[in-house]
Amino acid sequence: MTPTSLTLIFSFIFTITTVNSLGTATTTAIIHNTSTICGIVAGKPYQYIQCYQNKKLIPPILPNVSFQSISGGRSFFCGLRSNGLSLHCWNTRTRKSFLKPKRVYHSENVQLNDVAVGDDHVCARELHSGVVRCWRGYGETNGFKFPSPDENFRFRSITCGTGFCCGILKENSKVFCWGVNGKKGVEKEIQKQFGNLSMSTLVAGVSHVCGLTLDKVLVCKGEKNNDSGKLNVPLNSGSVFSGLALGKNFTCGIRKKNGFVLCWGGLFDSGGVNNHVMMKSVSFESIVAGLDFVCGLSIKNLSLICWGNTNEDVNVPLGMILPGPCVSDSCSTCGVYPNSDFLCQGFGSICYDCRTELPFAVPLLPPSTSPPKNQSSKGVEEKTNLRGWKLMVFMIIGSVGAFSGLCTFLYFLMIGARKLLKAKIDNSVQPTSSESDDAYVDIAPMPNIGTTALRSFSSKRHSSSRLRSGSSSKQLDRTENFTFWELVAASDNFSLGNKIGAGSFGCVYKGKLLDGREVAIKRGDTSLKKKKFQEKETAFDSELTLLSRLHHKHLVRLIGFCEENDERLLVYEYMSNGSLHDHLHDKNNVEKNSSILNSWKMRIKVALDAARGIEYIHNYAVPPIIHRDIKSSNILLDSKWNARVSDFGLSLIWQETEQDSMSNIKAVGTVGYIDPEYYVLNVLTTKSDVYGLGVVMLELLTGKRAVFKTEGGSSPIGVVEYAGPKIGSGEVWNLLDHRVGIPEVNEVESVEIMAYTAMHCVNLEGKERPNMVDVVANLERALAFLEGSPSSFSMSSFSATLT
């Protein structure tokens, strides 16, 4: 939901406040005929409305009442109270009428949401039913009545323009528009142009509407006259923008990557304020547009900045404005907005909007063969049990986000029977369950780790564990204790422009310390829920405990930490070349020479670097450490393109004698990478990390995600399922990443070694997988072939099976 962007007469307009997505709550509004701008204040005991008119602040409106959203029109604005049960509107023509609210709606139990004000009308959606109600506001035309849509239409979101509104229907995600002009109105033209498109978001301007389809394609529809170019969507713009603003004859969007604003159409295409075609100096949470202005909510200090048909940017003196509504419910997996406790003053949290769907799972069954006729009954029983739990692995994982109950069981059983009859290859490679194209989803929350599994540590607690290379106390002496405000300053208040990723317990931001060092700062999500705080505390203690005593050139180095009140932050050395996942799967990296990683030598080296890091924690840390979340996004690349393993928030200190006590710990990991034996049977050993690295090697070979959709395929497929049979039948060359190309003569054997090593790593049973010493030996041999000295490496018993 976003209200319309309306004509600006004075030098301000209203802004739609969105939190990293299109169409979320509005916390600012402009009333254009009276040169008034209002916002819901942040950091106060109540989230009341503060307004600014004719360069003067108006006394706070209902200062003891909290509002969740507001929206402005021609000469009035409306505000929805925090409980959603009351909607008030204010006439802004005179100071006297300004302070007298008109209650448009009140209910004891039916909550409203998605408030959208047009020029002289206001509409809102019932939160649970999706029915939309509309009212006349303080319009100037006597007898004017804006229609409400039929109650048979149920909406997921709505947005309003001048004389019309449009919404996305719950039933089929199609666009339905209505207004005052009937069949000849702009609303019917817009609805006709959207046709059968299924939409996820909509934003209305004065006479056009833009939004994202369910396939993440940006489309703009409106009047047939497009001389201004406002409907000319930039090429390859899907999934690029996190917010849109539509004026009379132009459109603007906030780039997801850095928060900068890009505009097209109108004055932005025909001279005018060309220096603002792309606003590069400020990162914004949200933007909105009027006739010839754009306004944005600055990420840096949550203040409003407007620009457009003048040569100056205008700072609106309303102070800090909420970037989203304060809600009492717990936030989704997308997390809590930074400093929510302060912004909401303890009355709820501001949530990041999360629209990424859960992964669609693929049922995958292992091939098998019947036992020999002379096999003993015990042997038959063991084989049967083995096949049974393998079947269970893929039944359980495959059902994630897709099917449930008896239907799931019967469906998988049929597929399993078919595959068991057709199986020809025993001991072949098996993939894990699938994952969506865009998101890496944790299968389970942080476990309740016991003292035998993890030696907790904080700024007041020290570990007595020792490394073979030296005592942990020496490592702890090198770990710095930062203040929270040092890290706020270093990261520009954890701005969106500095956000570079997410870890096991929070978001990661790039920062620069006062001494000039570039760092990566991982900040635990703030939450009012005790369970979430305990999970964050556990992950924080895990990384701090483990990394403070580990030092290896292929592990990301921990520089320091911060532990103040509910804040938990970790500071790492900055990896300037990002993650392996980004280099392999970023949509911009499609040309053969677009990345230094597009050579087989570099890809094998990256796999070897990661393997050496994992080998170190398995064999040289005392006691050993199991990472539990090896994946391409946790393999980072430094300035010299050395690969380093990161994110130890899920890791455990492991001793083989304590295996029984660890069986009570819930399995965690990422879909597509998690060891199926561990996920189903809770059998956790170092071989679980070997499985994850095997999946990463298959990503390096194929260029495919751990789980991806095939061309023309209706369901995702695991890279293990995709690549395993081809490698097993000797068809390695049919699956290699086309960006790197067919290996040269001197590369053939090296690529084969990595392929067959990866195949062994993803064996369904842990005992059939190599240990990390053998994996490192094989990858060293593969790299040696490329460097012309294969004889310098001896083959282990494991690697001999690959030749």
N, C-alpha and C positions, 0 to 999 in steps of 0.2 A: 504494500500500500504506500502511495505517496500522493499528496495533494497536488493540485495543479500549480504550474508556474505562471504567474500573472504579470500584467503590464506594470512597469515601474514609472511613476511620475517623478518622484523625488529620487534621491541618490542611494536608495536601499531597496533590497528585496528580501524575500524569506528564503531560508535554506531548509532542505529536507535532511534531517540527521539520520544517516544510516551507519550501521556498524559492519563494515566489510561485506556488504551485500546490497542488492537493490531492494527497494520497497519495504523497509522496516520503519520503525517508529519515527515520528516527526517531533522535534523539540524546539523548533523555531518557526516563526510565521511573519509575513509582511502583509500589511493592509495598505495597498498601493495608492488609493485615492486620498488617504490622510497621512501619507509619509510616515507610517508607523511600522516599527519592527519589534517583535516580542520574542522572548525565549524562556525556556524553563531552566532555572538557575541550578548550578551544581555546588556541592560542598556546603549546603545549608540544612538545618534541621527539617525543613519542609521543601519539597520541590515545587515552589510557587512560580508564578509568572511575573517576569519583569519586562517592561516595555519602554521604548525610546521613541519619542515623537517630536518632530521639528527641532532636533538637536537638544532635547531635554529629556531627562529620565522621568518617567511617570511613577508615582508611589506604587509599591508592590501590590498586585491584585490578589486578594484573598491570601494574605501571607501565611495563614495557618492551615492551608489546604494544599495537598500535593496533587500534581497532574502528571499524567503519563505521556500525553501528546497534545499538540495544538496545531491549528491550520488557519491560514488567513485568506480573505477574499477581497472584494472591491472596497468595502467600507466597514467590515466587521471581521472578527476572528472567533474561533470556537476552541474550547479546551475540554478534553476528556479526563475526568478525575482518575486517580490511580487505581481505584477498584473497578473502573469501567462501567459503573452503574449510573453515572450522571454526566450529562453533556451540557456545558454552559457556553453562551455566546455573548460577545460584547460589541456594542456600537462604538466606533472610535472617532466619530465626527466632532464631538465636544468632550472636554475634560469631564464634565458632569456625567454625561451618558457613558463615558469610558469606564467609570468605576461601578456601574450598575449591571450586574450580569443578568441575562435572560436564560432561564433554565429551559432548554429545548427538549430534554429527555431525562427521565428518572425512572428507575425500576428497583425493586428489592432483590431481584434474582437474575435478570437477563442482562448480561454484560455486553458492552459494545467494544468494537476494535476498529482499526482501519478508518479513522476519521479523515475525510477529504472535503475541502471547501473549494467550490468553484467561484464564479464571480459573485452570484447572489444566492447560492444554495450551499447546503451542507448535507453530506451523506455519511452514514456509518454502517458497518457490518456487525451483525450479532455474532459474538465470538464463537458460540457453539453451533448454532444452526446454519450460519452463513447467509441468512436473510438480510437484505439491505434496506435500510430506511432512509428517506430523504426529507428535508424540511427547507422551508424558506428561511433565510437568515434575516438580516436587517436590510433587505434589498430596497432599492429606490422606487421600483415599479409597483404601484398599488395593484393588488389582486394577483400578483405573480405567484405561481405555485409550481415547484419543480417536482416532476413525477418520481415515484418510487417504482422499481422494477417489480414484476409479479413475484409473489412469495414462493412460487414454484421454482424460481431460479435461486440456487444456492451458490454463493461465491466464496472463493478462497482469498481473494484480495480485490480492492477497488482503487480507482484513481479518477480524478475529475479535472476537466478542462473548462473552457468558457462555454457555458450552455450545454454541456454534456458530461457524462461519466462513462467509464468502461470498467469492466471487471473480468477476472478469470474464474470460470465456472468450476466448482468442485468436481463435478461428475466427469468431465472430459478435458479439462484444462483449456477449453476454447474461449475466445473473447466474445463477450456480449456487451453492447453499448446502448445507452438510452439517453434521452434529452428532451428539450422543449420544442425542437423543430420537426419532429416526426420523420417520415420517410425521406424528406429532402434535406435533412440536417447532416452536418459533418459527422455526427455519431454513426449514422448508417453507412456512410462512405468508409469510415475507419473500420467498422465491423466487417464490411464486405471485403476490404483489402486483406484483413487478417485471415479470412476464410477458414480453412481447416487447420491452421497452425496451432499446435499445442504449446502454450506459453507457461513459463515459470514465474515471470515478473512483468509488470507494466508500469510505466511512468508517463503521465500526461503533460503536455504543454498547452499553449493557448489553443491550438487547432491541430496538433499531431500527437501521436503516441508511439513510444518506443519500448522495447523490452527484449528479454532473452527467451528463446524457445527452450523446450525441454532438452534439446540437443545442444544448447548453449550457443546458438546463433543469434546475433544481435540484429533485430529488424526494426524499421521505422515506417509507420503508415500515417497518412493524413490527406490533406487537400490535394487534389490533382495538380494544382499549380505548385511546382517545386523549384521555381526560379532561384530561390535563395540557397538551395542545396541542403536544406535541413534534414532531408530524408536520405541523403547520400551516405550510407554507412561505410566507414573505412573498411578496406579489405582485411581479411583475417582478424576481425575484431571480436569474434566469439571468445568468451572467457577472459577478455583483456580488461574489462571495466568492472569496478566494484560499486559504482554509483553513476547515475545519469541525471542530467538537468536539461529540461526542454524549455526554450523561450518561444517567442512568436515566430521567428524565422531561423533559428539555429538550435544545435544540440551539442551538449558537452558531456564528457565522461571522465571519471577518475580512473587512472591506470592502477591496476592491482599491484603492479611491481613496486611502485615508488610513491603513490599517492598524488602524482602530478596530474594536472587537468589538460585534456585535449578537446578542442572545440572545432566544429565544422558547420558551414552554412552562415547566412546573414553577414553581419559585419566582420565575422571571423574569416570570411572568404573573399571579401570585397574591399580590402584596405582597412579602414577604421583602426581598431586597436590591435594591430597585427602582433604586437609584442606579447599579447595574451593568448595567441592561438594555442600555445602550450605553456601553461603556468608552471615554470620549472623551479621557482624559488621557494615554494611552499608545498608541503604535503598535507592533504586534506582528508578528513574523515568522511565528509559528505559535501555535495554541492547542490544548488538549485538555481534556476534561471527565471528572469522576468522578461520584459519586452526586449531590452538590450543590455542587461546586466547579468552577471554570474556572481553568486556568493558561495563561500565555502566555510566550513568549520575546521579551523586549523588543528592539526594533530598536536602541534607543539604545545599549545596552551589552551585549547578549546575555546578560542575567541573567534568572532566572525570577521571575515574579510570579504569585501565586495569589490568588483572591478567590472569594467565594461566600456561605456561610451564616454568616459573621461580619461584623462591621462594619468590619473592617480588611483591607487588602491585605497579603499576606505575601510578603516577599522571601526567597527560598530562597538561602542563602549558599554556592552552589557555584561562584561566580565566573563566568567566561565559558564558555558552552557553544557547541559548534559548531552553526551554523545548518543544516548539511547535511554529508554525508560528504565527505572529502577524496579526490578521484579523480585518478589519474595520466593518464587520457585527456584529450585536448583537449575543451574545452567547445563546445557548439553555438552557433549564431548568437545565442542569447538571452544569452550572455555569462557572465562570471565574477563571483562575489559579491565586493563590495568588501573589500579587505584580506585576500584569500585567502592570499597569501604569508605573512602574519603568522599568521593563524589556523591554517594547516596547517604552519607552520614549514618551508616549502619542500618538503613531501612531498605534492605534488599541489595541486589547486584545488577550490574549492566552486563548483559550476555552478548557474546559474539553470535551473530546469526549463522546457523549451520544448515545448509541446504544439500550437502553431499549425501547421496543415498548409500545405504549399507551395501556391501558387496553381494552380488548374486552368485550363489554357490553352484559349483558343478559337481555332480555325483561321479566319483572316480573309483573304479574297482581294480584291484590287482589281478593280473592274469595268473592262472595256476594250471596244474595238470593233475590228473588222477594218480594215486599212488600205485606202485607196482603190485601185481596180484599176490606176490609172495611176501609182501610187507606185513609185519606183525600188526595185531589189532591196536597195540599201544602206539605204534608209529602212525597208523591211520588216524588215531584219535588226536595225536599231537599235530599232524598236518591239518586235520579238520579244525582244531582249535585255532591254529595259526591263521588259516583262511578266514575263520570267523571273526577274529579281532581285526584283521586287515579290512574285512568288509565293514566292520563297525567304524573303523577310522574314517573311511570316506563317507559312510552314511551320516555320521555326526557332523563332520566338517562340511560336507556338501549341503547339509540342510540349513546352514547359517544364512539367514536373511531370505530364504526361498520357500521352503515347505516345512510342514510340521506334522507331528502326530502320525497316525496310521497311514495316511496317504504317502507320507515321505518314506516310511518303511517299505510299503509295497512297491513304490516306484523304483527305489534303489534295488530292491530284491530282484525285480525283473531284469534291470540292467545288469546286475551282478551275475545272474544266471546266464544271460546271453554272453557276457564276457568270459565267464568261466568255461563255457563250451567252445568258444572261439580261440582261447588262448593258445599260443604256440611257443612263446618264449618265457622260460622260467627265470625268476630272479631279476626281472627287468625293472627299470627305474619308474617310480611312482611319484606323481605330483601331489601337493597338498591342495587344500580347498582354495577357492578363488577369491579374488579381490576386485573391487571396482577399478575402472581405468584411471581414476584421478586420485584416489585416496588410499593411504596405508592405515589400516584399522587395527588397533590392538584387540586381540581376541578376548582378553580378560583384564580386569583391573589389577593394580598392584597386589601382590599376595600379602598375607599376614606372616611375615618372616620371623622365625624364632631366633633365639640367641645362638643356637648351634649353627644356624645357616649364615647369620650376618652379625659381625661385631660392630655394633653401632658406634658412631663417632660424631661429635659436633665440636664447636669451638671450645667446649668445656670437657670433652671426653676424648681420650687418646686410645689408640689401638696398640695392643702388645704384639701383634703379628709381625713377622720378620720376612723380608725378601732375602733371596740368596745373595743379591748384590749389596745388601746393607740393611740397616735397621729402618723401620718405618718412621721412627722419631726424626731421623735426618730428613726424610721426605716431608714430614709435617712442618719442620722448621722453614721449609721453602714455601709453604702455602700461606698466602696473605689473607688477612681478615679485613674486608672492605666494609665501609658504612653503606647503608641503603642509598643515601643521597649522593654518594660518589658514583654509584652505578646509574642513578637517575640522570645525573649530569652527563655521564659518559655515553648514554644511549639516547640522549635528547628526549627524556621522559618516556622511554620505551616506545618510540614513535613507530608508526606503521612503515615508514620509509626505511627504518633500521631493522625491521623484522626479517630474519633470514631463514627461519625454519622452526621446527618444533621437536622437542625431545620427549623422553618418557614421562616427565612430570610437568612440563611447561613449554612456553615459547622461547625461542632463541633470538637474541638481538645483537647486531654488530655495535660495538662501542669503541670509544677512544678515551683512554685514561688521561689524567692530567699530565703524566710524564710522556705522553705521546704514543704509548703502546696501544696497538689495535688488539681488541679482544672480542670474544664471543660470550655473551651473558645469557645464561639460561635462568629464566625466572619461573618459579612454581606458580601454577594457577591459584589465584585467591578464591576462597570459597567459604561460605558460612556453614557448610555441612561438615560435621565432625569426621565422618568417614573419609571425605575427600581430603581433609587436612591431614589425616593420618596416612593416607596413601602418598601424599606429597612429601610428608616428613620421612616416610620410609625410603622413597626414591632418592631424596636429598641425602640422607644418611648413607645409602648404598653407594652412590657415586663418590661422595666425599671420603668415605672409608677406603674404598678401593683405589681410586685414582691418586689419593694423597700418598700411597705407598707403591705406586707403579711408575716406572720410568722406562720408556722404550721409544725408539724413533718411529715406530709404527702404531703408537697409541697417542691420541690427542692429549696434550699435557694440561693438567689442571693448574691454574695460576692461583686461585683463591676462592673465597666464599663470603657470603653475607647471611647472617642469621639474626634478624631483628623482628620482634613481635611475631606476626604471622608470615613475614616475608622470608623466603628461602631462595637464595640465588647462588649460582656457581659461575665462576669466571674461568674461561679456557683461552688458550692461545687461539688466534684467529686463523682459520683455514681459508686463504684468499681464493682458492679455486673451487670452493663449494663441494657438493657431494657427488659421488659417482652416479647416483640416481638421476640427478639433474643433467649430467653430461650424456647419459644414455637415453633419457626419455623426454627431455625438454623438447617441446614441439618446434622450437626455433633451430634446433640442432639436427637438420635434415640433410645438409649437403655433405659430400664425402670429406671435404677438407675443412669443415667448420669447427672441428675440435682436434686438439692435439691427441685425444684418446682414440682417434680413428686410424690407428695402426695396430696390427696384431702384437707387435713388440710391446707397445705401451699397455695394451689390455692385459697381456700376460704378466707384465711387471706389476700392474695394479693388483691383480689377483695374488701374486706372490707377496707383495707388501702386506696385504690384509692377512694372508695366511701366517706370515711371520708374527704379526701382532697377536693373533689368536693363539699361535703356538706358545708365545711368551706367557700369556695368562694361564694356559693349560699346564705348562711344564716347568716354568721358572718362578711362578708365584707360589709361596708356601703359606697356607694350603692353596691348591689350585682355585681358579676362578672360572665360572661358566658365565658367558655373556648373556645368553638366552634371547638376544634380539639382533642377530647378525642379519643385515640386509643392506642393500646398496645405498639407502639414504643415511645409514650409519657408518659409511666409509667415506671419509673426507679427504680432500686433496690439498696439500700445502702449496706454497708459492713455487716450489720446485717440482711439483706434480708427484710427490711421494704420497702414497695412500696411508691413512691412519684410521684405526678403528675408534669409534666414539660412542657416547651414550651408554653408560654403565648403570643406568637407573633401575634396570630389571635384573642386574647381575647378582650372582650368589657366590659366596665363598663355599667351596665344596670339598668334602672329604668322603672318600668311598665308604668309610665305616659309618657315616651318618646318613646313608642313602634311605634307610627306613624312615627316619624323622623327616626327610625332605619329601616323602611321598604324599604328605598331607598338604603341601603347598600347591595352590591352584596353578595350573599351567598358564603361562602368559607368552606372548609373542605376537608376530604379525602374520596375517593371513597370507599364504603363499610361501612363507619362509619357515613357519614353525614345524618342528619335527613331529610327524604324525604319531610316532611311538610315544613321545613325551605327552602330546596333547590328550591321547586317549587313555594310556596306561599309567601316566605320571612317572614314566621311567626316564629320569633325568641324568644324563652323563655328559661328558665333554663331547660325545658324538652328536649331541643336539646342535652344537655350534657348527660341527662339520657339515651337517645337513644344510644349515643356512648358508654357509659359504659355497656349497655346491650349487644352490639356487643362484647365488650371485655370479658364479662362473658361467652358468647357463645364460644369464642376462648379458654378460660380456660377449659371449659367443654369438648369440642370436640378435641382440639389440631389443629383445622383447621384454616387457614388464614381467614381474613374477606371476601375475595373472593378467590376461589381456583378452580382447575380443578379436576373433579371426575375421577376415574379410568375408562379409556375408553371413557370418555366424550369429546365431541368436543368443548364445550363452558364452560367458567367459571360459577360458581354458587356462590351465596352469602351464608355465613354461616347462616344468618337469614332464608333464604329460605330452606336451608338444615336441620337446627335443629328445626325450628318452628313447622312444622307439626308433627314431632316425639314427641316433648314435649307436644303439644296439645292433642295428642292421647294416652299419657301415656307411650310412648316408650323411656323414657329417657336413659335406659341402652343400647339401640342399637346405641347410638351416642357418647358415652364417649371415651375419649382419651385412646387408648390401652396402652400407656406408663405408665399410672397411674394404670390402671386395674379396675376391678369391685369393687365398694365400699364394705368395710367390713360392718358387721352388724351395728356397731356404726356410720357408715358414710352415710348410705342410706338416712336418713331423711335430713341430711345436704346438700347432693348433690341435692336432690329433691327441697329443698327450694331455692338454688341458681338457679336451672334450671327454675323454675316457676317465680322467680323474674326477671330473664333475659328475659323471654317470655313477661312479662308485660312491661318491659322497652322498648322493640322494637315495641310496638303497633304503627300502622301507624299514628294515631291521637295523638297529644301531650296531650290532655285532658284525654286520657285513660291511660297515663303512670303515675307511682307513682312519688312523689317528692323524693329528696335525703334523707330526714329524714326517710321515710319509707323504702327506699332501705337499708340504714345503719342498721335500726332496724332488717330487715330480715336477713341480712348477719351476724349481731351480734348473732342472734338466731341460725343460721346455725353453726357458730363457737362454740357456747356454747354447742350444742349437742355433738360436738367432744371432748369438754373439760369436759363433764359430768355435766353441770349445766344449763340446758335449762330453769329452772324455774326462773332464775335471770332476764329474759327478758320478758317484756309484749308485746303482739302482738297488732299492730295498726290495724285500720280498713282495711287497704290495705293488710297487711300480713295475716289477717284472711281469705282472699279469696283464699289463696294458700293451705290451709290445707284440 
